[in-house]
Amino acid sequence: MLISIPPKYAVAQVVGYIKGKSAIHIARTYLDQKKNYGGMSFWARGYFVSTVGTDEGVVRTYIREQEKEDSRVEQLSLFK
């Protein structure tokens, strides 16, 4: 995921928001949970963050092409 975070927001705050909202959505949509239950966790505790400067175009291309690459590798594993 490549996102731009305005300086007024802390990285931890944005990542926490994304992880929290996506976990709730996944639980309600795919696990058929109607309520949020405390003590449950979906994502790992940590995360990795790196800055992108002049290589932003390269990173964007890599992300776009990753799904195709994953599909290609998956197809190759069918013949094993």
Backbone as CSV, one residue per row, in Angstrom:
resi,resn,N_x,N_y,N_z,CA_x,CA_y,CA_z,C_x,C_y,C_z
1,MET,0.856,-1.154,0.000,0.000,0.000,0.000,0.910,1.227,0.000
2,LEU,0.621,2.135,-0.845,1.368,3.380,-0.923,0.396,4.515,-0.628
3,ILE,0.622,5.201,0.484,-0.250,6.316,0.843,0.591,7.525,1.203
4,SER,-0.012,8.665,1.065,0.616,9.925,1.457,-0.103,10.426,2.697
5,ILE,0.653,10.692,3.752,0.077,11.130,5.016,0.488,12.579,5.259
6,PRO,-0.477,13.470,5.434,-0.130,14.861,5.744,0.662,14.935,7.051
7,PRO,1.571,15.889,7.164,2.422,15.982,8.357,1.661,16.160,9.669
8,LYS,0.421,16.644,9.610,-0.314,16.851,10.859,-0.796,15.542,11.498
9,TYR,-0.723,14.426,10.769,-1.134,13.131,11.305,0.088,12.268,11.592
10,ALA,0.063,11.572,12.708,1.133,10.634,13.039,0.939,9.354,12.232
11,VAL,2.041,8.763,11.803,1.976,7.514,11.039,1.245,6.443,11.839
12,ALA,1.559,6.323,13.124,0.918,5.312,13.966,-0.587,5.514,14.022
13,GLN,-1.032,6.755,14.044,-2.459,7.064,14.088,-3.152,6.601,12.804
14,VAL,-2.546,6.870,11.673,-3.135,6.499,10.382,-3.145,4.975,10.209
15,VAL,-2.039,4.332,10.534,-1.963,2.872,10.411,-2.968,2.214,11.352
16,GLY,-3.071,2.714,12.571,-4.043,2.172,13.522,-5.468,2.303,13.014
17,TYR,-5.780,3.434,12.413,-7.112,3.655,11.863,-7.398,2.678,10.719
18,ILE,-6.454,2.545,9.796,-6.635,1.636,8.652,-6.795,0.197,9.117
19,LYS,-5.946,-0.233,10.044,-6.024,-1.608,10.536,-7.320,-1.855,11.302
20,GLY,-7.725,-0.889,12.103,-8.950,-1.047,12.885,-10.195,-1.114,12.019
21,LYS,-10.341,-0.150,11.124,-11.526,-0.120,10.266,-11.582,-1.312,9.321
22,SER,-10.433,-1.726,8.785,-10.440,-2.868,7.868,-10.742,-4.174,8.610
23,ALA,-10.269,-4.307,9.837,-10.567,-5.515,10.627,-12.062,-5.604,10.922
24,ILE,-12.671,-4.480,11.273,-14.113,-4.466,11.527,-14.873,-4.827,10.263
25,HIS,-14.488,-4.240,9.137,-15.160,-4.529,7.870,-15.036,-6.011,7.493
26,ILE,-13.851,-6.565,7.619,-13.636,-7.978,7.275,-14.448,-8.877,8.190
27,ALA,-14.468,-8.576,9.494,-15.225,-9.397,10.444,-16.716,-9.369,10.128
28,ARG,-17.229,-8.198,9.818,-18.665,-8.081,9.541,-19.040,-8.661,8.179
29,THR,-18.175,-8.486,7.191,-18.490,-8.919,5.833,-18.243,-10.409,5.624
30,TYR,-17.118,-10.905,6.109,-16.720,-12.280,5.786,-16.854,-13.259,6.948
31,LEU,-16.861,-12.769,8.181,-16.971,-13.663,9.332,-18.357,-13.599,9.965
32,ASP,-19.240,-12.804,9.362,-20.640,-12.701,9.771,-20.810,-12.284,11.232
33,GLN,-19.920,-11.418,11.712,-20.060,-10.894,13.068,-20.825,-9.584,13.008
34,LYS,-21.809,-9.471,13.852,-22.632,-8.257,13.864,-22.116,-7.238,14.881
35,LYS,-21.429,-7.700,15.910,-20.920,-6.815,16.959,-19.401,-6.933,17.031
36,ASN,-18.797,-5.925,17.614,-17.361,-5.964,17.858,-17.120,-6.579,19.229
37,TYR,-16.243,-7.542,19.288,-15.931,-8.196,20.543,-14.525,-7.825,20.968
38,GLY,-14.364,-7.436,22.198,-13.048,-7.084,22.719,-12.163,-8.312,22.832
39,GLY,-10.877,-8.105,22.763,-9.934,-9.206,22.923,-9.619,-9.957,21.645
40,MET,-10.331,-9.673,20.574,-10.057,-10.349,19.317,-9.064,-9.518,18.513
41,SER,-8.197,-10.194,17.790,-7.261,-9.453,16.946,-7.235,-10.080,15.559
42,PHE,-7.090,-9.230,14.571,-7.047,-9.692,13.190,-5.662,-9.465,12.600
43,TRP,-5.133,-8.265,12.772,-3.825,-7.910,12.234,-2.733,-8.146,13.276
44,ALA,-1.509,-8.281,12.802,-0.361,-8.362,13.697,-0.193,-7.015,14.391
45,ARG,0.517,-7.000,15.504,0.661,-5.766,16.276,1.477,-4.705,15.544
46,GLY,2.483,-5.105,14.821,3.392,-4.141,14.222,3.058,-3.793,12.787
47,TYR,3.919,-2.972,12.212,3.801,-2.599,10.814,5.149,-2.062,10.354
48,PHE,5.342,-1.997,9.075,6.568,-1.465,8.489,6.235,-0.200,7.725
49,VAL,7.049,0.815,7.908,6.850,2.080,7.215,8.180,2.509,6.626
50,SER,8.119,2.995,5.420,9.316,3.532,4.776,8.912,4.754,3.976
51,THR,9.838,5.683,3.830,9.547,6.855,3.017,9.944,6.583,1.578
52,VAL,9.230,7.219,0.685,9.510,7.085,-0.739,9.766,8.483,-1.268
53,GLY,10.879,8.643,-1.914,11.197,9.953,-2.479,11.200,9.893,-3.987
54,THR,12.375,9.930,-4.563,12.494,9.956,-6.017,12.079,8.644,-6.667
55,ASP,11.998,7.577,-5.895,11.641,6.260,-6.442,10.140,5.980,-6.375
56,GLU,9.328,6.972,-6.145,7.894,6.751,-5.994,7.285,6.079,-7.220
57,GLY,7.691,6.462,-8.409,7.181,5.839,-9.629,7.507,4.364,-9.698
58,VAL,8.696,4.004,-9.283,9.117,2.598,-9.272,8.254,1.806,-8.289
59,VAL,8.017,2.373,-7.116,7.205,1.692,-6.107,5.768,1.540,-6.591
60,ARG,5.213,2.573,-7.193,3.846,2.479,-7.735,3.730,1.375,-8.792
61,THR,4.705,1.307,-9.677,4.704,0.272,-10.717,4.806,-1.111,-10.092
62,TYR,5.678,-1.262,-9.096,5.837,-2.548,-8.416,4.509,-2.991,-7.803
63,ILE,3.827,-2.088,-7.119,2.552,-2.431,-6.485,1.521,-2.833,-7.534
64,ARG,1.436,-2.084,-8.619,0.475,-2.398,-9.690,0.752,-3.766,-10.313
65,GLU,2.005,-4.084,-10.487,2.383,-5.330,-11.153,2.374,-6.527,-10.212
66,GLN,2.294,-6.313,-8.909,2.413,-7.402,-7.941,1.304,-8.435,-8.095
67,GLU,0.086,-8.004,-8.354,-1.012,-8.949,-8.500,-0.788,-9.864,-9.701
68,LYS,-0.294,-9.312,-10.789,0.010,-10.129,-11.965,1.104,-11.141,-11.646
69,GLU,2.127,-10.693,-10.928,3.239,-11.580,-10.569,2.764,-12.694,-9.645
70,ASP,1.935,-12.353,-8.658,1.396,-13.373,-7.753,0.587,-14.407,-8.522
71,SER,-0.205,-13.958,-9.476,-1.007,-14.855,-10.296,-0.110,-15.778,-11.128
72,ARG,0.945,-15.218,-11.688,1.874,-15.999,-12.498,2.550,-17.082,-11.659
73,VAL,3.007,-16.735,-10.481,3.660,-17.703,-9.600,2.672,-18.770,-9.159
74,GLU,1.438,-18.380,-8.909,0.398,-19.334,-8.525,0.140,-20.332,-9.637
75,GLN,0.101,-19.851,-10.876,-0.096,-20.725,-12.030,1.039,-21.732,-12.157
76,LEU,2.261,-21.285,-11.927,3.418,-22.176,-12.024,3.361,-23.264,-10.960
77,SER,2.842,-22.964,-9.800,2.788,-23.950,-8.724,1.767,-25.042,-9.018
78,LEU,0.841,-24.824,-9.928,-0.134,-25.844,-10.284,0.503,-27.018,-10.996
79,PHE,1.662,-26.808,-11.604,2.312,-27.865,-12.368,3.316,-28.665,-11.557
80,LYS,3.417,-28.415,-10.289,4.371,-29.149,-9.435,3.790,-30.446,-8.963
